[in-house]
Structures are given as structure tokens and as C-alpha cells.
Amino acid sequence: MGLNSLHIHWAQKKPRPTNKGKQTKINAVTLLVMVMGLKDFKYRSLKSKCRVRRPPRARAKASARGHPCQLAKPWQSPKSKKHEAKKNLVTLHWKALPKAAELDSAAKMSSNDPLLQSCRDLLCIAKGSPPSADKDMASHMTITEALAGAFQANQACEDMPDSMNEVYFKRREAAVQFAPGDANKNSILDEKHCRMLGILMGKYRMKNKDESQRQIVATMKRAVLSCRYDILKEEGLSMLRKVVRDALDGKGISNYVKAHGAGALKKLKDPWLHRLVYEILKVPQIEERLECMLFQTAFEESVAKCSRNIDIMCEALMTVNDNRGCLRELFNIAHRFGTALNSNCLAPQAPQGFSIVSLERLAQTKSTASPKHNMLHFVLAMMKPEMSAALFPDEDLKALSAAKSLKSYTVYQDCAELTEGFFALREICETGKYQSNTGEKVKIERRRMTKAPRDKEETIDSDDCFHSVIQAFVEKNEDKINQIASGCFAAFRMYKEKALFFDDLGSVYPPPKDDHDSKADLVAVIYKLAMQVRLHLTEVEQAVTCLAMQSRRATG
């Protein structure tokens, strides 16, 4: 079935009659429509669009030859029209071949191809003949096929009709349709703030699909005034606080409303996002209120975290009490050993004892006669077996490891921030003022509905429940804060007592704030000592066992 006959049928005005017993021809487009199942495809319009458009001169030459589709030169539409027809089609991202002139001429010659020559030599050797003797094989080395032969022009192939392209490969429209003219509108909020507020309003809209944009803005404002944490959760409050803080610093929306009025917010891009920020900014001391609300949402989690960290730290410090007698013997033997080594020389003397941070020197001082052993091996070997075996069991190592990962100063800092934040809320109930993180005290006022004259009492917004919510929160959680404060004090009093036990308060107290601090964390020092003791004690036991076996063999 030839494709040229299809065009003859389409060009004729009258349909070609079909006879029974003869095979009916089906054109390619009709077959594609039947396979794809496109029922609503307009066949008549497709026929008209799929005709081969030819210039008059080409049609005259084709009719003279007797075949209407054999053109002297293939006609091409102007470039501008081609771009217009394909601008709504999908894009095929492919890699174009380089031009023939850009290719290396040596790469085109297969006779100089080292890979083919190597393959030829291997084949000749397999046949049992020398590589240069096989002339037939050398003739096969020449490749006559031209480059890019697969893309040579073929008169028999045809292009896909434009109407089919528009149906099956039409570019999809954008999922989000912007209102006409939004791209030209200005926005006071930056893109990041709009995205954050869009997420906040979008999450609420998913649960309340019946509410309009105006109602959502009013609900968000009432949620801030009445401290509705079921509407504004911790994540939403954090995003709102960031936007409000930047809006207060820049004062862009406030200045815009003063200059143009609140109604002009509709002319901005994303008008309801700007309206939300504007309504939130009308709440008095909004930044301080959001800070207090964030503290309340994270309070239960912070209390649980601080309580857990205090217990872990106290459990780790209690390991010193459990190993007090064994540690005293270890330090005394090490002190005497070190004094004997440093006697009658210029090395530093330590008549009162040595610093706890010098414990690592015991493992670094190697024996000259037995380099695989160090001073800590000998100290543990000189201890009583029952005393050395009782040093730092496995449960003590687990407790010290957990406390070391927390870091002592971090435990203190978390407890201090929690208690100070709660005391700041309690001060609002007592004096009406709030002390922020900057140290400045700000009076939290109630929101007024309208500005009343001097001789009349101001009307307070009934939705403003901030002070009553703070009062109830303080009364409910005051006992929890007292427990956290007491636990923190007990933990660091125990920390100081252990530092005094090692007679080295200046090296480990107070705990270091970071790794650049000159002091060391007592919990980390004890954990490192415990790990070294357990490792060296195992090696000492192995050495003692080997010596016992050698002595038995010598006596036996």
C-alpha cells in the first residue's frame, strides 16, 4: 500500500468507490486515529489540513508528469509560520549531531582505525595466517557507508500532519493560572514571605474549604488575639513571626496604607496576603505576643527535654560516687608513680597531686623496655585485683556516654532559657510588662476597638484574650518550672562536688561553653578515663594470663 495513493484520494472531490472483493485502502492517519481511540477527531477537517500544499508552478509541473504528488522541489513554509504552528507543541530535548566539517577526517577512515586493525589481527591469528597476509580481510576494512546515512533524505517518508501534532503533542497549560495583569502588579512583601504566608493560609483552607479569603484573614487575626493554638500551631506562628518582624523593620505596608489607604491593598499582587499582614500588624505589641505564644506551644516538649537531660547528667555524675574508692586508689598510685619518675630532675613536681586533664598523659607515656605498654598499664597492674575489676562497669559507660553527647553547658543553657522564659510570662501577669530576649521591657496593652474620646472609656476588643490565657498558663505550669529549676541546681551542684573531689575545680568548672573554651567538661573527662581504664585493664589481664602460663611451663 503506497502512501502516494492516499494523497490522490484526499485531493479528489468525489470519494473513490470501493468494489466488493477488492482490498479497501486505509490511509495512515485514519489508522492512527482508530488505534489511539480518538472518537471525537474531526476527520473532515483533518483531510483538509493533511493535503499537500504546493505552489502553482510545482502543481503545473506535477500535473504535466501525470502524478500530482511528485514535486520538482519540496515546498517549505516560511520560518515565521513554522514557529507559529509549533509554539504550542511539546519540546523534544535531544542532542544534535555535529556538522560533517567538524569531524576529524582520520576518524572517517576505517582503514586507519586501530580497533579494527587489532580485531583483524586477532581474526588472522585465529585462522592461522599472519596478519598482513590476508588480503581479503584488508579489503573488508574499507567502509563505504557515508556518515549520517540514516538521516539522508528519503522521498518515500512523509511528515506527521500538523493537525495530529496539535492533538497528540499539544503543550499542556500551566496548572496555576494567574489573573490577567498580576505580573504587572507590585508587591510589598518579598517572594519568600509570600510563599510562607501562602502555605499558612493554604493549610487552613484545606480544612475549611467553605471560608472565603476575607474570612480566613479574619480568622487568623482572631487566632492571634485569642491565642488559638489549634489554628496557629508552632510552625505557623514561627512563619508569621518572621514575616511580622521583617514588616516592622521595613514598615513597607504601614507606609503604603498611610499614603494610599487600606483599600489600595487590593491593587497589589497577592492582595489577601498583604491584607493579612496589615491586620496582624494592628495588634498591639504583636512581635512580643508572638514570642510568648511560641514559648507556650513548645513548652511541654521543652520541659520533657530538660527533665530528661537532667536525669541523664545526674546518673553520669553518680558513677563517680560508685567508683569513689577505686578512683582514689588509682589516683594515689599514679601520683606516687609519677613523683618517682620525676624525682631529681627538671620535670614539674606535683606534691599536691596532678590535674584531672593530665590523665591522658598516663596512656601516652610508653615503657622503654616494652613499648606496647604504657604507664596506665602499670598503674592498673599495681592496683588490687578486686578494685581494678570494679572500675566503671558497662552500665556506667552507657550513662557517661549519654551525658557526654549532651554536653554539660547545653543542659544548663536549655534549663536557663526555659525558666527565664516562664518568669518573663509570669511578669506579664504581675506587672503587665514583658522582658524580651533583648532585655527591653515592653508593656503588653489590650487591643482597643476604636479610639474613644478622653471623657469616655475605651472599648476593648472582646477577642483579645492574651492576658487571660497567659495567666492560666502560668498558674498551670508553675510547679513544673520549679521542678526544672530545682533539678538543674542539684545537677550542677553535684558537678561542682565531683570537681572538688578531684581537687581540680579550676580546670572543669564552670563547664565550657564550646570547644574553644580553656576549661574541660568533667563528664567528658571521666568518660574518656573510663574508656581507657576498661581497654587497658583488658590488656593487663591478658598479660597476666600469659605470664602465669609461662611460669607454669617453666616450673612444670
C-alpha positions in Angstrom: 0.0 0.0 0.0 1.7 3.2 -1.2 1.4 6.5 0.6 1.2 8.5 -2.6 -2.2 6.9 -3.5 -3.5 8.3 -0.2 -2.9 11.8 -1.3 -4.7 11.1 -4.6 -7.8 10.1 -2.7 -7.7 13.2 -0.5 -7.2 15.5 -3.4 -10.3 14.2 -5.3 -13.6 15.9 -4.6 -15.6 12.7 -5.0 -14.9 9.7 -2.8 -13.4 6.7 -4.6 -15.9 3.9 -5.0 -15.0 0.6 -3.4 -15.9 -2.7 -5.1 -16.6 -5.9 -3.3 -13.9 -8.5 -3.4 -11.2 -5.8 -3.6 -9.0 -4.8 -0.7 -10.0 -1.4 0.8 -7.2 1.0 1.4 -7.0 2.8 4.7 -4.8 5.8 5.0 -2.2 6.2 7.7 -3.9 9.0 9.6 -7.3 7.1 9.8 -5.4 4.0 11.0 -3.6 6.1 13.7 -7.0 7.6 14.9 -8.5 4.1 15.1 -5.6 2.8 17.1 -5.4 5.7 19.5 -9.2 5.6 20.1 -9.8 9.3 19.4 -13.5 9.2 18.7 -14.2 12.9 18.5 -11.5 13.6 16.0 -12.9 15.7 13.1 -12.0 13.6 10.1 -13.1 16.2 7.5 -11.0 19.0 8.9 -8.1 16.5 9.2 -8.5 15.7 5.5 -8.4 19.3 4.5 -5.4 20.0 6.7 -3.4 17.0 5.6 -3.5 17.9 1.9 -0.1 18.6 0.4 0.1 22.3 -0.2 2.1 23.1 -3.4 2.9 26.3 -5.2 1.2 26.8 -8.5 4.3 26.2 -10.5 5.0 22.9 -8.8 1.4 21.8 -9.3 1.7 22.6 -13.0 4.9 20.6 -13.4 3.5 17.7 -11.4 0.3 17.6 -13.5 2.4 17.6 -16.7 4.2 14.5 -15.5 0.9 12.9 -14.7 1.5 12.4 -11.0 0.1 15.1 -8.6 2.4 14.3 -5.7 5.8 14.2 -7.4 7.1 17.7 -6.9 10.2 19.1 -8.5 11.2 20.7 -5.3 9.7 20.1 -1.8 7.9 23.2 -0.7 8.6 24.6 2.7 6.6 27.2 4.6 8.3 30.3 5.8 10.2 30.1 9.1 7.9 32.5 10.8 4.8 30.4 10.1 6.6 27.2 11.1 7.4 28.7 14.5 3.8 29.9 14.9 2.5 26.4 14.2 4.8 24.7 16.7 4.9 27.1 19.6 2.1 25.2 21.4 3.7 21.8 21.0 5.8 19.8 23.4 9.6 20.1 23.2 11.8 17.2 22.3 15.1 17.6 24.2 17.6 15.7 22.0 21.3 16.0 21.3 22.2 17.3 17.8 24.9 15.7 15.7 27.9 17.8 14.8 28.4 19.1 11.3 30.4 16.9 8.9 33.1 19.6 8.6 33.7 19.4 12.4 34.5 15.7 12.3 38.1 14.6 12.2 39.0 13.3 8.7 41.1 10.5 10.2 38.1 9.3 12.2 36.2 8.8 8.9 38.8 6.5 7.5 38.2 3.0 8.8 41.5 1.7 7.3 43.4 3.7 9.9 41.2 2.5 12.8 43.4 0.9 15.4 40.5 -1.0 17.0 39.5 -2.6 13.6 43.2 -3.4 12.9 43.5 -5.1 16.3 40.4 -7.1 15.6 41.7 -8.0 12.1 45.0 -9.2 13.5 43.2 -11.4 16.1 41.0 -12.9 13.4 44.0 -13.6 11.2 45.8 -15.3 14.1 42.7 -17.4 14.8 42.8 -18.6 11.1 46.5 -19.5 11.4 47.8 -16.9 9.0 49.9 -13.8 9.6 48.0 -10.6 9.9 49.5 -9.0 6.8 49.0 -12.0 4.5 45.1 -11.9 4.4 44.3 -9.5 1.6 40.6 -10.3 1.6 40.4 -9.2 5.2 42.2 -5.9 4.3 39.6 -5.2 1.7 36.8 -5.6 4.3 38.5 -2.8 6.3 37.1 -0.1 4.0 33.7 1.1 5.0 31.7 2.6 2.1 28.7 3.8 4.1 28.7 7.6 4.5 28.4 9.3 7.8 24.9 10.2 8.9 23.5 7.8 6.3 20.5 7.1 8.5 19.3 10.7 8.0 19.7 11.0 4.3 16.6 12.4 2.5 14.1 9.8 1.6 11.3 10.7 -0.9 9.1 7.9 0.4 8.8 9.2 4.0 6.2 11.8 5.0 5.8 14.2 7.8 3.3 14.0 10.6 0.3 16.2 9.8 0.2 19.4 11.8 -3.4 18.6 13.0 -2.2 15.4 14.5 0.6 17.2 16.3 -1.8 19.7 17.7 -4.0 16.9 19.1 -1.5 14.4 20.5 1.5 16.6 21.3 0.0 19.9 22.4 1.8 21.6 25.2 -0.1 21.4 28.5 -1.3 24.5 30.1 0.1 25.7 33.4 -1.5 24.2 36.5 -1.7 27.6 38.2 -3.5 30.3 36.2 -2.6 33.8 37.2 -5.2 36.5 36.9 -4.5 38.9 33.9 -2.4 41.8 35.0 -1.0 40.2 38.1 2.5 40.1 36.6 2.4 43.9 36.3 1.3 44.5 39.9 3.7 45.5 42.6 4.2 43.5 45.8 5.5 45.0 49.1 6.2 41.5 50.5 9.1 39.6 49.1 8.7 36.3 47.4 9.8 34.3 50.4 7.3 36.0 52.7 4.5 35.5 50.2 5.4 31.8 50.0 5.3 31.4 53.8 2.0 33.1 54.2 0.6 31.2 51.2 1.5 27.9 53.0 -0.1 29.2 56.2 -3.4 30.2 54.6 -3.4 27.2 52.3 -3.2 24.7 55.2 -6.1 26.3 56.9 -8.1 26.5 53.6 -7.7 22.7 53.1 -9.5 22.1 56.4 -12.1 24.9 55.9 -12.9 24.9 52.2 -16.2 26.9 52.7 -14.5 30.0 54.0 -13.5 32.9 51.7 -10.2 34.7 51.7 -11.7 37.5 53.7 -13.0 35.1 56.4 -9.6 33.3 56.5 -7.8 36.6 57.2 -10.3 37.5 60.0 -9.9 34.0 61.5 -6.2 34.3 61.5 -6.3 37.7 63.3 -8.8 36.3 65.9 -6.5 33.3 66.4 -3.6 35.7 67.3 -5.7 37.8 69.6 -7.3 34.8 71.5 -4.2 32.5 71.3 -5.9 29.7 69.4 -3.2 27.2 69.1 -5.5 24.7 67.2 -5.4 27.2 64.3 -2.0 28.6 64.6 0.4 25.9 65.5 4.1 26.2 66.3 5.2 26.1 62.6 2.6 28.7 61.6 3.5 31.0 64.4 7.2 30.8 63.5 6.5 31.8 59.9 4.1 34.6 61.0 6.7 35.9 63.4 9.4 36.0 60.7 7.1 38.0 58.4 5.9 40.4 61.0 9.4 41.1 62.3 10.6 42.0 58.8 7.5 44.0 58.1 8.0 46.0 61.3 11.6 46.7 60.4 10.9 47.8 56.9 7.5 49.5 57.6 6.6 49.0 53.9 2.9 48.0 54.4 2.3 50.6 57.1 3.7 53.4 55.0 1.8 52.2 51.9 -1.5 52.3 53.8 -0.8 55.7 55.3 -0.2 57.1 51.8 -2.9 55.3 49.8 -5.3 53.9 52.4 -6.2 50.3 53.3 -8.4 49.9 50.2 -5.3 50.2 48.0 -4.1 46.8 49.2 -6.4 45.3 46.6 -4.2 46.8 43.8 -1.1 44.9 45.0 -0.1 41.5 43.9 -1.4 38.8 46.3 -3.8 41.3 48.0 -5.1 38.9 50.7 -1.5 38.1 51.9 -0.9 41.9 52.3 -4.2 42.3 54.0 -3.3 39.5 56.5 -0.1 41.2 57.4 -1.7 44.6 57.7 -4.4 43.2 60.0 -1.9 41.4 62.2 0.3 44.5 62.5 -2.7 46.3 64.0 -2.5 44.1 67.1 -0.5 46.0 69.8 2.9 44.6 70.6 2.4 41.9 68.1 6.1 40.8 68.0 6.2 40.2 71.8 2.9 38.4 71.7 4.0 36.0 69.0 7.2 35.3 71.0 5.1 34.4 74.1 2.8 32.2 72.0 5.7 30.4 70.5 7.0 29.7 74.0 3.7 28.2 75.1 3.5 25.9 72.0 7.0 24.5 72.7 6.7 24.4 76.5 5.7 20.8 77.1 8.4 19.5 74.7 11.0 21.7 76.4 10.0 20.6 79.9 10.3 16.9 78.9 13.7 17.5 77.2 15.2 19.4 80.2 13.9 16.9 82.7 15.3 14.0 80.7 18.7 15.7 80.3 19.0 16.5 84.0 18.3 12.8 84.8 21.0 11.7 82.4 23.6 14.1 83.7 22.9 13.2 87.3 23.1 9.5 86.6 26.5 10.0 84.9 27.9 12.0 87.8 26.7 9.4 90.3 29.2 7.0 88.7 31.9 8.9 90.4 30.3 8.2 93.8 30.0 4.5 92.9 33.7 4.3 91.9 35.0 6.7 94.6 37.2 4.2 96.5 38.6 2.7 93.3 39.4 6.1 91.8 41.1 7.2 95.0 43.4 4.2 94.8 44.1 4.7 91.1 45.0 8.4 91.6 47.2 7.7 94.6 49.2 5.0 92.7 49.5 7.2 89.6 50.6 10.2 91.8 53.4 8.2 93.5 54.5 6.6 90.3 54.8 9.9 88.6 56.6 11.5 91.5 59.2 8.7 91.4 59.7 9.2 87.7 60.1 13.0 88.0 62.3 13.0 91.1 65.8 14.5 90.9 65.2 16.1 87.5 63.9 19.3 86.0 60.4 17.9 85.3 57.5 19.6 87.0 56.9 18.3 90.5 53.3 17.7 91.8 53.4 17.4 95.6 49.6 18.2 95.9 48.5 16.0 93.1 48.1 16.4 89.3 45.3 17.9 87.2 42.5 15.7 86.0 43.1 16.8 82.4 46.6 15.2 82.7 45.1 11.7 82.9 45.7 11.2 79.2 49.4 11.6 79.8 49.3 8.2 81.6 48.4 6.4 78.4 50.9 8.5 76.3 54.0 7.7 78.5 55.3 4.5 77.0 57.7 2.0 78.6 61.2 2.0 77.0 61.6 -1.8 77.7 58.2 -2.7 76.4 56.9 0.0 74.0 53.5 -1.7 73.7 52.8 -0.9 77.4 52.4 2.5 78.9 52.2 4.0 82.4 48.4 3.3 82.8 49.1 -0.5 82.3 51.5 -0.5 85.3 49.1 1.6 87.5 46.2 -0.8 86.9 48.6 -3.8 87.5 49.6 -2.4 90.8 46.0 -1.9 92.0 44.2 -4.6 94.0 42.5 -7.0 91.5 39.1 -6.6 93.1 39.5 -2.8 93.0 40.6 -2.6 89.4 37.9 -5.0 88.3 35.2 -2.9 89.9 36.2 0.3 87.9 33.5 1.5 85.5 31.2 -1.4 84.6 29.2 -1.4 81.4 26.2 0.4 82.8 28.5 3.2 84.0 30.0 3.5 80.5 26.5 3.8 79.0 25.5 6.6 81.4 28.7 8.5 80.8 28.4 8.2 77.0 24.8 9.5 77.0 25.8 12.5 79.2 28.9 13.3 77.2 26.8 13.6 74.0 24.6 16.2 75.7 27.4 18.4 76.9 27.0 19.9 80.4 26.7 23.5 79.4 24.0 22.7 76.8 21.9 21.1 79.6 22.4 24.2 81.7 21.5 26.6 78.9 18.3 24.8 78.0 17.1 24.8 81.6 18.0 28.5 82.0 16.2 29.5 78.8 13.1 27.6 79.8 12.9 29.0 83.3 13.7 32.6 82.3 11.1 32.5 79.5 8.5 31.3 82.0 9.4 34.0 84.5 9.0 36.6 81.7 5.4 35.4 81.2 4.8 35.5 84.9 5.9 39.1 85.0 3.2 39.9 82.4 0.6 38.7 84.9 2.2 40.7 87.8 3.2 44.0 86.1 1.8 43.8 82.6 5.3 44.1 81.1 7.3 41.6 79.2 11.1 41.4 79.1 12.1 40.1 75.6 15.4 38.4 74.7 17.0 41.8 74.1 16.4 42.7 77.7 14.0 45.5 77.0 10.7 45.6 79.0 7.6 46.3 76.9 4.1 46.8 78.3 1.6 44.5 76.6 -1.6 46.5 76.0 -5.0 45.3 75.2 -6.4 45.9 71.8 -8.9 48.8 71.5 -11.8 48.5 69.1 -12.0 52.3 68.4 -10.1 55.3 69.7 -12.5 56.9 72.2 -12.5 60.5 73.4 -10.9 61.4 76.7 -14.1 61.7 78.7 -15.3 58.1 77.6 -13.9 54.7 78.5 -12.1 52.9 75.7 -13.8 49.8 74.2 -11.6 46.7 74.5 -11.7 44.1 71.8 -13.5 41.1 73.2 -11.4 38.7 71.1 -8.2 39.9 72.9 -7.8 37.1 75.4 -4.0 37.2 75.5 -3.6 38.3 79.2 -6.2 35.7 80.5 -4.5 32.9 78.5 -1.1 33.8 79.9 -2.5 34.0 83.4 -4.0 30.5 83.1 -0.8 29.1 81.6 1.4 30.4 84.4 -0.9 29.1 87.1 -1.0 25.7 85.5 2.7 25.1 84.9 4.4 26.9 87.8 5.1 23.7 89.6 6.8 22.2 86.6 9.2 25.1 86.3 10.1 24.9 89.9 11.0 21.2 89.4 13.1 22.0 86.4 14.9 24.8 88.3 15.5 22.6 91.4 16.8 19.7 89.2 19.2 22.0 87.3 20.6 23.4 90.6 21.0 19.9 92.0 22.8 18.6 88.9 25.3 21.3 88.7 25.9 21.3 92.5 26.8 17.6 92.0 29.0 18.6 89.1 30.9 21.0 91.3 31.2 18.5 94.1 32.9 16.0 91.8 35.3 18.6 90.6 36.2 19.3 94.2 36.7 15.5 94.7 39.4 15.6 92.1 40.9 18.8 93.7 40.8 20.5 90.3 37.9 22.9 90.3 39.6 25.5 88.1 40.1 23.1 85.1 36.5 21.9 84.8 34.2 24.4 86.5 32.1 26.1 85.2 31.5 23.8 82.2 32.9 25.1 78.9 30.5 26.9 76.5 32.2 25.5 73.4 35.2 23.7 72.1 37.3 26.8 72.1 36.9 27.3 75.9 40.0 26.7 78.0 38.1 24.6 80.5 37.2 20.9 80.0 33.9 19.2 80.6 34.1 17.0 83.6 31.7 14.4 82.2 33.8 14.1 79.0 37.0 13.7 81.0 35.5 10.9 83.2 34.1 9.2 80.2 37.5 9.2 78.4 39.2 7.9 81.6 36.6 5.1 81.9 37.2 4.0 78.3 40.9 4.0 78.8 40.7 2.1 82.0 38.5 -0.6 80.5 40.7 -1.0 77.5 44.0 -1.1 79.4 42.5 -3.4 82.1 41.7 -6.0 79.4 45.3 -5.8 78.1 46.7 -6.2 81.7 44.6 -9.3 82.3 45.8 -10.8 79.1 49.4 -10.0 80.0 49.0 -11.5 83.5 47.4 -14.7 82.0 50.3 -15.1 79.6 52.9 -14.7 82.4 51.1 -17.2 84.5 51.1 -19.7 81.7 54.8 -19.1 81.1 55.6 -19.7 84.8 53.6 -22.9 84.8 55.5 -24.2 81.8 58.8 -23.2 83.4 58.0 -25.0 86.7 56.4 -28.0 85.0 
